[in-house]
Amino acid sequence: MKLLADLQRAVDSAREVKPTPAMARRAVGLLDLTSLNDDDTEKSVAALCKRAVTPVGPVAAVCVWPRFVKGARKALKGSGVKVATVVNFPGGDADGATVAADTRAALKAGADEIDVVLPYRAFIEGARTLPLKVLHACREACGEGVVMKVILESGAFPDTDLLAWAGRDAIAAGADFLKTSTGKTTPAATLEAAALLLHTCGQAGRDAATAASYLHLAHALMGKGWAKPETFRFGASGLLDSLLAELGETPPAKAKATAEEY
C-alpha cells in the first residue's frame, strides 16, 4: 500500500508540471514517431520519415509496419534515426515460432528495433509459459545489439499487481524497454501505468504538457538524467507538433504531407 501511495504522489506531482522549451527539446529526441494505420502507404511513410528530422533535431526512431521497413530505412539513411517495427501486433495472439520468423524478416529488411506485444490476454487469464515463450523467441531472434521493446497493453490489466508481474516477466525475458500500450485500446498510456512500469524497471497522442508530466515522473522515480533515447521513449506521434509549437517551430514537412495526402 505504501508503494502505491508513493507512486500516486509522484503521479499527482507530475500532473502539475508545465511544459517548457527545454523540456520540449528534450522530448523530441525521446520520441518514437509512429504510424501504424491500416491505410498507411509508401508515400505516407516517406512523409513520416521526413518529419523525423525536425528543426530542433531528430527523433529517436520511426516505427512503421514491417512492410514499410525497407523504405523507411532508405529514407532515413544518414539521419541517425532508428527504424522500429512491430510484431505480434496489435492483438498479441501469435505463437513463438511466428513471432521469431516475423522478427527475423523485419531485421533482414533493415529494422533496428522490434516492438513486440506481450500475449497479454493469455497472461491476464493466468498463462505464464506461453507469454514467456513468445518473448524469449523474439529475444533470441533479435540477437545482440537489437533493441526489443515489450508492449504490455497496460489498460487491459485488471489490477496493478498483475501489470507489475507482467513487467517483471518481460524484463526477465530480455526486454530493453517496457511500453504501456499499442495505442489500439482504451485506456492506452496513463501516468499511473507509466509510474508502475518505471518502478518495475528500477527494481529489475498527447501534448507538450503531458510530455512534461511524464518526464517529471521519470526524473522523480529514476533520477535526473535517466530519461534518454536508450532508456525512455514517447510513443505518441501526435506529440511532435505540440513539442515543436512549444519551441516556436512549424514542421513544413507535415504541412506538405497533409496537402498531398488529404
ABEGO torsion letter per residue (X at the ends): XAAAAAAAAAAAAAAABBBBAAAAAAAAAABBBBBBBAABBAAAAAAAAAAABBAAEBBABBBBBAAAAAAAAAAABGAGBBBBBBBGOAAGABBAAAAAAAAAAAAAAGBABBBBBBBAAAAAAGBAAAAAAAAAAAAAAAEBGBBBBBBAGAAABABAAAAAAAAAAAAAAGBABBBABAGABOBBBBAAAAAAAAAAAAAXXBBAAAAAAAAAAAAAAAEBGABBAAABBBABAAAAAAAAAAAGBBBAAAAAAAAAAX
